[in-house]
Amino acid sequence: MSDKSKGIIKDIIVFAAVSVFVIALDQITKAAVYKNIQYGSSVVLIPGLLEISHVHNTGAAWGFMSSHTGILSAVTAVTCIFLAFLFFQGRKVLFKVSMAMVITGAVGNLIDRVFRGFVIDFIRVWIFKYEFPNFNVADSSITIGCVLLVISVLASGKSDDSVFRGDSLIVRLMSKGRKKEHPEDAENDG
């Protein structure tokens, strides 16, 4: 088995592990809330800080695009496909885990939109008297994935330490663009 094949298998294992964990936890917690807490009701866990509150969201974050669930679902699906492409172009484990978290969080909410017509949000938090909009495990996965993505990119620092594989389509496209913008670099490369 070639090194490239081993790398693809490793990528699939990382993606599958993150996906199974996030989607299972997301769907199990949403089902528990749907079954056990009446819509619009809350269970106080830590007064003034944390509640489990059963609400439905037909839109994206903060109810954005709430009357366009079909369009939002299509955009989410296309975005997930693009992010999966980036995942397989990556070479850093932290980058891959972060991308998998973002993708599977989006898929967790997409499952709700497709099968229920809305997303179940249930985590309600206050910090310094600011009430955050309700969210769920999938939203948390997206947020944590984005933070890890920023850390991964910042940690890579130099262009020779890219989060992408050297032979990836992304790197080839970026280097072609760089050569067009800075032809003097292309002359020095040759």
N, C-alpha and C positions, 0 to 999 in steps of 0.2 A: 504494500500500500504506500502510495507516495505521500510526501509531507503535506502537499496541498489537500489530498483526500483526508488525511488525519486532521488537518486544520478545519475542514468543513464539518467533519463529524464532531469535533470539539465545539464548534460554533453551534451546531444543532443541539447538542447536549446542554450548553449554557442557555440557549434560547428556550428549550423545552422545560428546563428546571425552573427558570424564572416564570415562564408562562403558566405552568401548572400551578405553582404556588400562588401567584397573584390572582389569576382568574378563579381558582377554587376558593381562596379566602374571600375574594370580592363577592362571588355569587352566593356562597354560603351565608355570609353576613347579611347580604341584601334579602335573601330568602327568609332568614330568621326575623329580621325587622318586619318584613311584609306580613309574615304569618302571626307574629306575636305582639306587635305594637300597632294600634289603630292609627290609620292615616290622620295626620295632623296632631297626634299625641306625642308626648315626650316622657322619658324616664330620666330623672336627674341622677347622675352618678357622683359628681362633685359640684355642689351648689355654686353658681356664679362662674364656673369654669368649664364643665363638661356635661353634656346631655346626649342621650340617644333620642333622636327626634325624627319621626317618619314623615318625610316629604317627598314629593315627586317633582322632577325637573325635566321638562320637555326640551330644554335648550342645552347649551354648553355651560361653561363656568359663569356663575352669577346670573343664570337664566338667559344668557346671550343667545339670540336666534331661536327663542322658545317656540315660535310658530312655524319653524322650518325644520322639523325633525328629519324629514326625508333628505333634504339637502345636506343637513349636518351629518347624517349617517353616510351619505355618499362621499363627502369630503373626508370624513374620518377614515373610511375604507381606503381611499386613494392615498391619504397621508400615511397610513400604516404600511401600505405596500412600498412606498418610497423609503420610509424609515427602515423597513426590513432590508431593502437593497443596501442602505448605508450600513446597517448592522453587519452584513456579510462582506462589506468592503473594509471593515475595521480590523485593526490588529491588536489593540489594547483591550485587556479583559474588562477594565473599568468602563471603557467606552461601550463595549458590547453589553455589559450588564445594564448600564444606564439606558441604552437604546431599547433593550428588551423590556425594561420596566415601563418606559413611555409607551411602547407599542401595546403591551399587554394591559396596561391601564386603560388605554383608548379602546381596546377590544372589549374589556369588561363592561364599559359603558355602552359600547355599540351593541353588545348582546341585549342589554336592557332596552335600548331604543328600538331594535328590530322586533323583539318578542313581546315587549310590554307597551311600547309607544312612549315611554318615559324612563328616566333613570331614577332609581331609588337613592336618595341622599339621606344620611342618618346621623352623621357625626356633627355635633353642634358644639362649638368652642368659643369661649370668650378669653381674650388676653388683654389685660389692662382696660377692661370694660368695653373693648371693641368686640362686637359679635361677628365672627367670620360667617360667611355663607355656609350652609350645610354642605357636607361633602361625604365621600365614601372611600372605601379601600382603593378602588381604581383611581380616583382623583389623587389620593396619597401616593400611589405608585408613579403616576405621571409627574407629580411635583418632586418626589425624591429622585426619580430618573433624570429630570432636568437639572437638579442640583449636582448630581453625580456627573452628568454630561459636561457641565461647566468646569467642574474640578478636573475631569479627564482631559479636556482641551487645554486648560490652563497648565496642567502638570506636564503636558507634552512639550510646551514651550517653543522650541525651535522647529523649523520646517523639516529638519532631518529626523525629528522625533515625532512625526505625525501620528495621529490616532488611526490613520488609514494605512493599509498595506501599500508598499512601494509599487507593486504591480497592479494596484486597483484602478478601475476606471476613473474614480474621483481624482486620484493623484495625477493620472495622465491628463485629464481635462484641465486640472488646475495648472499643471506645468505648461500646457499649450497656451493657456491664457496668459501666463506670466511671460512666456517668450514673445507673445504679440505685444504686450505692454512694455517690455524691456528687452528689445532686440539685442542690446549690447551684452546682456547676460547670455543669450543664445550663442553669440559669437565666441564668448569666453569659454562656454561649455565644450565647444568643438575643438 
